[in-house]
Amino acid sequence: MLEKQLPPPVFDPALLPQLACPACHSDLHLNASRLICAECRRAYPVIDGIPVLIVERAENLVDQSKGEDPAPRNP
């Protein structure tokens, strides 16, 4: 019997208004496979369509070695 392969789950952007950054409680926006907080500059991964909103798992978007800010902030 052949098994159907389902496409990978995708994060539903309609959920964004209900989510907030767990570190600073600011709004998040979707960027590829990550949820980005423009306020505290953290990127939270989305794995199998599920946002991983754990501060310790977030990527810090400020390049501290060069003092640069690689992603633009929202005005």
Secondary structure, DSSP 4 states (H G I P E B T S, - for coil): -PPPPPPPP---GGGGGG---TTT---EEEETTEEEETTTTEEEEEETTEE---GGGPEE-SBTTTTB--SPPP-
